[in-house]
Amino acid sequence: MNLVRNISSNERTLRLGAGVLVMTIGIASLGFGSFFGFLLTLIGAVLTGTSIVSHCPVYKHLGKDTFNA
């Protein structure tokens, strides 16, 4: 699997911060047994994961690249 970097350094930082924040809110909401909490946790995990690997599959399919911009 070839993951070419397509996320810039600034965007990685923003995704990581937003991902951790959204995931924290989602995990806190899971205590209430809500689907919304699960969804927020999942979205936060995806943001954090794409930040860590510097690759966004959606960007790849859209032909977007902020790493080399």
C-alpha positions as CSV (number, residue, x, y, z in Angstrom):
1,M,0.0,0.0,0.0
2,N,1.6,3.2,-1.2
3,L,0.6,6.2,0.9
4,V,1.9,9.3,-0.7
5,R,1.8,12.4,1.5
6,N,-0.9,14.8,0.5
7,I,-1.4,16.8,3.6
8,S,0.7,19.9,4.5
9,S,2.4,20.4,7.9
10,N,-0.1,23.2,8.9
11,E,-3.1,21.0,7.9
12,R,-1.6,18.1,9.9
13,T,-1.4,20.2,13.0
14,L,-5.0,21.4,12.5
15,R,-6.3,17.9,11.9
16,L,-4.5,16.6,14.9
17,G,-5.9,19.3,17.2
18,A,-9.4,19.0,15.8
19,G,-9.3,15.2,15.8
20,V,-8.3,15.0,19.5
21,L,-10.9,17.5,20.5
22,V,-13.7,15.9,18.6
23,M,-12.7,12.4,19.8
24,T,-12.6,13.7,23.4
25,I,-16.1,15.1,23.1
26,G,-17.3,11.9,21.5
27,I,-15.8,9.7,24.2
28,A,-17.3,11.9,26.9
29,S,-20.7,11.6,25.1
30,L,-20.4,7.8,24.9
31,G,-21.2,7.6,28.6
32,F,-24.7,8.5,27.7
33,G,-24.9,5.7,25.2
34,S,-25.5,8.0,22.2
35,F,-24.9,7.2,18.6
36,F,-23.8,10.9,18.2
37,G,-21.0,10.2,20.7
38,F,-19.9,7.2,18.7
39,L,-20.0,9.2,15.5
40,L,-17.9,12.0,17.0
41,T,-15.4,9.5,18.2
42,L,-15.1,7.9,14.8
43,I,-14.7,11.3,13.0
44,G,-12.0,12.3,15.5
45,A,-10.2,9.1,15.0
46,V,-10.2,9.5,11.3
47,L,-8.9,13.1,11.5
48,T,-6.2,12.0,14.0
49,G,-5.2,9.0,11.8
50,T,-4.9,11.0,8.6
51,S,-2.9,13.6,10.5
52,I,-0.4,10.9,11.7
53,V,0.1,9.3,8.3
54,S,0.0,12.6,6.3
55,H,-2.4,11.0,3.8
56,C,-6.0,11.7,3.2
57,P,-7.7,9.1,0.9
58,V,-10.5,11.6,0.0
59,Y,-7.9,14.1,-1.2
60,K,-6.3,11.4,-3.3
61,H,-9.6,10.6,-5.0
62,L,-10.3,14.4,-5.5
63,G,-6.8,15.0,-6.8
64,K,-6.1,17.5,-4.1
65,D,-2.6,17.9,-2.6
66,T,-1.8,20.4,0.0
67,F,1.6,18.8,0.8
68,N,3.3,20.1,-2.4
69,A,1.2,23.3,-2.6
